[in-house]
Amino acid sequence: MPIIQSLDRALNILDLFDEYTTELKITEISNRMDLHKSTVHSLLKTLQLHGYIEQDEETGKYRLGMRLLEKGQLLLQRLDIRSLARKHLAAFTDQTGQTTHLVILDGKEGVYIDKVEGEKAAIRYSRIGRRVPLHSSAVGKALVAFRKQEEIELLLKDYSYVVQTSLTITNKEAFLTELSRIQSQGYAVDDQENEPGVRCAAAPIYDHNGQVAAAMSVSTLLSAVDDSQFQQLIELLLQETKTISKLMGYRP
């Protein structure tokens, strides 16, 4: 497929700008693009004409234009995480027979916003709209662990560690240790901490800003899924959450 060189160059100019490089002089753009200044000038003027590039009148530096924000907002309006994730939850359940959930953070609890029940369904109490604790559920842990430290501290301020089973985490120190482990391995597990006989795994889904938008989980019966099988489910789960994050516009 032929590439339109001028369009390719114009798009590459837009890609030069990011959160660390918000403004550039024409000479800087010329050097980075390895193009003559006259060619760069023509490209910049075309982008400027359509509002994708702006020029500071005082410094002469170029920056991204408001038209990009306008188009970005149109895209964001389409990014309904439940719609994006649904087919991936369903595909995971079809492949494994296990129940999958999609959960978001609301206050200091998780809330189920979608569920696909598998033929090997481990739990029945979960339903869309139901709330779930942060400290005893895999999805709750995943929603907390991958946030900034100040956000975590705010979430855990005056948090109540309600005991669900004999294996439930019961204090902040233990929970912080657990969160550190989750951050290292990239996923969370609740091993009969929320419901006896049930083991769950969850991983975060990121949005276009790199923030945790939701968590996806798989629930299994401890008596039916051994450690090796559970690890295989975790690998599949990580693949799906990575794919959904990409669809949300996330770039690692």
BELVENDA-V995702 format. One record per run of one state. SS is the DSSP state (a for helix, b for strand, c for the rest). FROM is the first residue (numbers start at 1). TO is the last residue. If there is no record, write none. Layout:
# BELVENDA-V995702
SS;FROM;TO
SS;FROM;TO
This chain:
# BELVENDA-V995702
c;1;4
a;5;15
c;16;23
b;24;24
c;25;25
a;26;33
c;34;36
a;37;49
c;50;52
b;53;55
c;56;61
b;62;64
c;65;65
a;66;78
c;79;80
a;81;96
c;97;98
b;99;106
c;107;108
b;109;116
c;117;130
b;131;132
c;133;137
a;138;145
c;146;148
a;149;156
c;157;171
a;172;185
c;186;187
b;188;191
c;192;197
b;198;206
c;207;211
b;212;221
c;222;226
a;227;247
c;248;252
